[in-house]
Amino acid sequence: MIVKTSVSEAQVMREVLMNYCSMSGQEVNIKKSHVIFGTGVTHREGIIIERKLQMSQATCPIQYLGVSIG
């Protein structure tokens, strides 16, 4: 998902993911999930958002189903 980078948006994203899980019966594998920040995100904001989402930051290029995406 692509969202505006802010702590409040991260909270909304977390709620959307949790609602999806509860309604679908599926689970998001947080250990395999990452967040990628665009330009203009401060280090401090990044840390707060990572903690809020319980996901670590990935850097491009990333691998998705064995394909490099960047």
Contacts in CASP RR format, 6 or more apart in sequence:
PFRMAT RR
TARGET T0000
AUTHOR 0000-0000-0000
METHOD contacts of the structure
MODEL  1
MIVKTSVSEAQVMREVLMNYCSMSGQEVNIKKSHVIFGTGVTHREGIIIE
RKLQMSQATCPIQYLGVSIG
1 13 0 8 1.000
1 16 0 8 1.000
3 9 0 8 1.000
3 10 0 8 1.000
3 12 0 8 1.000
3 13 0 8 1.000
5 37 0 8 1.000
5 38 0 8 1.000
5 40 0 8 1.000
5 41 0 8 1.000
5 45 0 8 1.000
5 49 0 8 1.000
6 45 0 8 1.000
7 45 0 8 1.000
7 48 0 8 1.000
7 49 0 8 1.000
7 52 0 8 1.000
10 48 0 8 1.000
10 49 0 8 1.000
10 52 0 8 1.000
10 53 0 8 1.000
11 52 0 8 1.000
13 53 0 8 1.000
14 52 0 8 1.000
14 53 0 8 1.000
14 54 0 8 1.000
17 28 0 8 1.000
20 26 0 8 1.000
20 28 0 8 1.000
21 27 0 8 1.000
21 28 0 8 1.000
30 54 0 8 1.000
30 55 0 8 1.000
33 53 0 8 1.000
33 55 0 8 1.000
34 55 0 8 1.000
34 56 0 8 1.000
34 57 0 8 1.000
34 58 0 8 1.000
34 62 0 8 1.000
35 46 0 8 1.000
35 49 0 8 1.000
35 50 0 8 1.000
35 53 0 8 1.000
35 55 0 8 1.000
35 56 0 8 1.000
35 57 0 8 1.000
35 58 0 8 1.000
36 57 0 8 1.000
36 58 0 8 1.000
36 59 0 8 1.000
36 60 0 8 1.000
36 62 0 8 1.000
37 46 0 8 1.000
37 49 0 8 1.000
37 57 0 8 1.000
41 49 0 8 1.000
46 57 0 8 1.000
50 56 0 8 1.000
50 57 0 8 1.000
60 69 0 8 1.000
60 70 0 8 1.000
61 68 0 8 1.000
61 69 0 8 1.000
61 70 0 8 1.000
62 68 0 8 1.000
62 69 0 8 1.000
62 70 0 8 1.000
63 69 0 8 1.000
END
